[in-house]
């Protein structure tokens, strides 16, 4: 069964091309990926990402549970602060990457990937030996990402929250478009700035319509998952199921910055040993020098044709007008400026390692 979001009918009426994604019927594009991509980079666009999962953890030991399942240190959070994190599994891989919102000292709001909602719920439940009350509000929550340099101007008149001064990775709750108790965070997956709006399904249409009315002077457009992928890839952001998964090492994926060994999280000892032993490979960004689009699963080879890694994400960058990608390669080939080749349909196509973000 493919699920619909609260606004599936709206997307269809807008002429969106709909595709099944992570168990949901989702808009992949409206006017076209390049046009939508540019809209977000230069103006403002809105993604319906209501397929994402939302959990509430509440109780005297809610922080203890978060600290057990997250490799990051949530004790550093304060009310209104957001943290990017990941859940390590017991075998060296990643259950999921997710966001942690601290509502108050006993209440945490977690946002997880759509394809992992049940898996994450079961995983967190397994480690809930702390008597924490868990609530899965995914099916009753809509989420809109309003992204781009004109996002704050678009939204400011709709709310009593001061969006212009809201710091990156913070949030507030307040009235929005006449709806009470809306959560707005200065987060996003595009690198273009903007906000994410969490609202009950019953109020989703009202909020969506208000945002589009307010954004009309700025050329606001609905944006699909296609442009979401090109935008995040230009920033070098990982996508679960591509660049990280159950068998990829978070340290090799470059997630050492959110791995805090001060806590006794799941598999902390295993990851610490891996770090001490030294990594065998790493996730790198690369730009194609020759023509060709790298796709997930393509081999990365050296000048002799020996396989040294594989592509995990790749696309034609609408901003740079060249192909870019992410992939794992052996440590020796991971230095910035290293030349390598992507095996595209039995042709060795030259590329060079660059440090993300691809678009500065």
N, C-alpha and C positions, 0 to 999 in steps of 0.2 A: 504494500500500500504506500503510495506516494502522498505525503502530506502537503497541504496548502498553507500559506501564511494568511494572515487576516486580510491582506491586500492583493491576493492572487488575481481576483477579478479586475482590479484596477490596472494591474500590469498588462493583462490581456487586452483590456480596452485601450491602453496606450500603445498597443502594437508590439509589445515585447516578444522576442523569441524566447519561448519557455523551454527549459530542459530539466530533467531529473538530476538533482545534485544533493548528495548526502541525505537521501530519503525525502527530499522536498522538491516541489515543483517551483523552479526558480527562474527569474528573468536573466538570461545571459547577455542580451543586448537589446537596445531600442533603436537608436539612430545609427549605430555602428560603433565598434570598439574604439577606433582612432578618434572619432568625434567626441565620444563620451570621455575618453582619457584626457583630451585637451580641455574639455569643459571643467574637469576637476583640477587640473594643473593651473588653469588660468582664471577660473571663476568659481562656480559652486555647483555641486551635483549631489544627488541623494541616492543612497543604496538602501534597499530593503534587505536587511540581513537578519530578519526575524527567525531564520532557521537556527541561529546560534542558541546554545544552551545556557540557562541561568539557574544557579543553585543558591539557596540561603543556608548558611550554617550559623546556628544561634545557641549560646549556652556559656556557662562559666569557663569551660575549657575549649571554646571554639578555636582560639589561637593555637592551642596545643595540637589540635587536629590539622589545622592548616600547615603548621610547621612540620608535621610528620609527612604529609603528602607532597609538600612543595620543597624544591631545592633552594629557593630564594629565602630570604629572612623577613617574614611578615611582621616581626616585632618592631621593625623600623617604620611601619605604617602608622599614620595618625588618622583621625576621623576626616573623611573627605579625600583621602589619598588612594591612588591606584598603583598596583605593582604588576609588572609582567613577570611570569614565572613558568615553570614546567613541572610536571609530575614525573619523577623517574620511576621506571619499573624495577623489578628485582633482578633483572638479567642484563643491565647495562644500557637499555633503550629508554624510550620516552613514551609514557602513556598518552600525554597530551601537553600542549602548551596552552596557557590560559591567563586570565586577568583576575587579580584579587582586589576587591574594593572593601575598605574598612568602613562600615557604617558606624559602628561604635565598638567599644572594647570587647563586647560580647557577641557582635554580629558581623559576619563577613558575607559578601556577595561575590560569587565566583561566576565568571563567564567562560564557557568552554566551547570547543569546536562542535559543529552540528553533527558531524559523522561519529563523534565520540560520546554523545550525551549519555547513553545507557552504560557504555564501558566505564566512563569517568564516575558516574553515579555508583556503580558497583564497586569500583576501586576505592573511592573515598569511604563508602559504607564499610568495606572490609577493615579499614583502619580506624573506624570510629569506635574506639574503646573508651571514649572520654565522656559518653553520655550527651553528646552534642545533638541537638534537634536539627534534622536536615529536611529541607523542603525544595523540591524540584518545581520551579515555576516556568520552565521552558515553554510549555504548551499554552500558557496564558499571557506570555510577554512578547511584545513586538519591539524590534530594535531597528532604528534608522541611523545610518551614518551620513551626516551632512558634512561633506568634505570640500576643501578648496579655500583659496585666499579670501573669498567673499562670504565664507560661512558665518563668521561672527556678525557681520553687518546684516546678513539675511535674518538671523535668529534673534538679534538683541531686542527688538521691539515686541517679541512674542512672550518674553519671560521677565520675571522680577530678579532673576539670577544675573549677576554681572559677568557676562561671558567675555567681555573685552579684557578683563584682568585675570581670568581663570588660567592658572598655570597648567602646563602640560602634565598629563597624568594626575589630575585632580578631578573631583566631581562635586556636585551639589544637588540637592533635591529642592523642588519648588514648583510653582505654578508655571505651566507652559501652554500657550494657545488656549487658555481657559480651562485647562485640565490640571487638577491638583496632584501632588505627589509624583511628579515626573522626575526621573533621574537623568541628569545631563553630565557627561564626562568629556574632558578635553583629551580624547584619545582617538585613534584611527589607525588605518592600515594602508594609508596612501602616501604619507610623507608630505601631503599638501596642506596640512593643518585642518582643523575642524573639530566637530563634536559628534558624540554618539548619544542618542536619545532613547531611553527605555521607557515604555509606556504600556499600559494594559491593552490587550487586544481590542476591547470594546471602544477604546478611545483612539485607536490607530488611524482610522480614516480622517477623523477630525484634525489630528496633528499633522498628518501627511498633507492634507489640503491647505492647512494654514502655512506650512513651510513653503509650499509651492507658490502660494499667493504672495508671501513676503519676499520670495526670491525672484519673482518675475522681473523686476528692474535689473537684476544681475544675470539674466539669461539662464536661470536654474534649469536643470534637466534631470530626469531619472537616469540612473547609471546601473548597468548590469554587472554580472559576475565576470564577464570577459575583461572589462576595463579594470575591475578590481584586481585581477591577476596581473595585468601589465603594470599597473601603478605600484603594487606591492613589490613586484620583481625589480622595477627600477630603483627601489630603495634597498634591495637585498634582504627583504624580510622573509623569514622561513614560512613555508606553508606545510601544515601537518599532512602526511600522506605523500608528500613529495620530498622535501628537504630534511624532515625529521619523521621518525615513525618508531614502531615498537623495537626495531633492531638497530637503529642508528644511535651512536653515542652522542649525548648532548655536548660533551667536551669537544668532540671532533666537529660538531655542528656550530661551534663558536659560541656556545651558551655558557661558557665558563663565567662570564660576568654576572649571571644570575644563579650561580652555584656557590652557595655559602656553606663552607664546611664547619661553621660554628654550630650548626644544628644537627641533630640526630634524625635526618630524614631518611626515607626509604632508599636503601642501597648507597648511602653516603660512603661507607667503607670501600665498596667496590669501585665507585667513581674516583675516590681519593687514590686508590692503588693504580688505577689507569692513568691518572694525572702524573703520579710519581714515576711510573714506568716509561712514560713518554708516549705521545700519540703516534699512530702509524699513518694516519691520513687526516685530511681536514677539508671542510667545506670552503670552497673559494668562489669568487665571482670571476667571470671572464667575458670579454667582448670578442666577437668574431671579427677577424681581419679579412678573411675571404667570405664570399657570399654563401649563405646557408643558415637555416634556422635550427638550433639545437633543440632536441625534444627529450623529455624525460625517458631515461633508459638507454639513450645512446651511449656508446663507449667513448671514453676519452683516452687517446693514445699519445705516445711520444713520437719523436721523429723517426724511430725505427719501426713504428707500427705496433709496439707492445702496449697492451692495455694497462693504463695507470689509474683509471677511475671511471666514473659514469656521471652522466648529466642527471640532475634531479629536477631542474626547472629551466625552461628556456622560452624565449619569445623574440619577436621583432619589437624593439623599443620605439613607441610612437614619438617620444621626445628626441631621442638620439638618432633616429632613422638608421639604426644598425641593430644587429642581433646581439642579444646578451643572454647570459645564463648563470646558473649556480650548479656546482657539482662537487663531488668528493674526488680528491686526487691524493696520491702519496705525498707525504710531507716534503720530499725532495723537489717535487714539481709544483709546490704551492706558493712559492715566493712571488710577490708582485713583480710583474714584468716577464715572468716565465712564459715561453711559447709552448703551446700544446696544440693538439689537433682533435677535432670531434669527428668521429666516424659517422658520416651522414650518407646512408645508402651506399656503403662500400667506398665512399670517397673521403679522403683525409682532408678536412677543411680547417685551415689555420685559425687559431685564436690566441689571445694573450690574457694572462691572469691580471685582474685589476681589483682594487679594494672597493667593495660597495660602501656607500650607495653609488650606483652608476650615474644617477642624476644628483648633482650636488645642490 
